Amino acid sequence: MKTPRSPYALALGLTALLWAQGAQAQAQAQTQSTTAAAPTQTQTTTAQVTRRTSSADMGTPYLRVIAQDAPVHTGPGRSYRQIYFAERGQVFAVIERGRSGYWFHIELGDGTTGWIDGNAVFPYRRDNDGDRGFFARLWHGFSNAVLGPPAVIRPGGADVEVSFSVGVLDGEGLFLLRPAWIVDKYFAIEGFAGINARAQTDIFLGGVGWTLRLIPGARVGPYLNAGVGVAHTRPKVDNFADPDETLLAVNAGGGLEITFKKQITLRLDARNWTIFDPDKASNGQEYTSGLAIFF
């Protein structure tokens, strides 16, 4: 015989069943939400890491001159004094962008700074040195820290060079003053005057020649040179064997111009000299170094 159930018992059982089904549905919803959110969180983290990596890999900002020549001013405007003329293809590091107008504050090769019109340049970012070899990175760091651009590459820039060289000619002391008129970035007309002080004689040298720069604009620039002039031999007061005479002199050779920061230029020369007349001739090698100044 079945015992009839109380209405209160039926209501309590139905309430418990509905609560259990609701709890199970809520748990399934939370599981699906967590599963769906996981890829989104992973994608967000990946994107953030990618942005950080891209920002870290990004190089230093630079400008490349795309105009034929571009003046560099002391301030962000054409009314400021011009201090340099940049040639097409030159590259400069950017210090800042001007607050008004399209002007960039740049660092010149000699360590000074100036402003250049943004319409004459193309901004870009140079890659980090990680892909360079050891010696390439070493030279790049040394040249940027120590070397500067040569003065003769500027349009409308230097017209005159004056250098003073000291060294040896035929193993004896040589002192030469070499003024030059710079025709263009490749060619210059050069004079020379000085003395080759020897044990028994003094040889006074003077003449004119030419200089051909092989790589204009290079911080370490090779050049060729040749000249012709006279050599006047004067014996010392206690030398009665050698005559006092004037001979012809020709020289040919080459050298290097090394331009440092603050417009300091070191000049190295190696030449062969021939001093002669119709009856005799003598050869000697010159090895000199000195400083050059450009005006």
Secondary structure by P-SEA (a helix, b strand, c coil): cbbbbbaaaaaaaaaaaaaaaaaaaaaaaaaaaaaaaaaaaaaaaaaaaaaaaaaaaccccbbbbcccbbbbcccccccccccccccccbbbbbccccccccccccccccccccccccccbbbbbbcccccccaaaaaaaaaaaacbbbbcccccccccbbbbbbbbbccccbbbbbbbbbbccccbbbbbbbbbbccccbbbbbbbcbbbbbcccccccccccccbbbbbbbbbcccccccccbbbbbbbbbcbbbbbcccbbbbbbbbbbbbbbccccbbbbbbbbccccccc
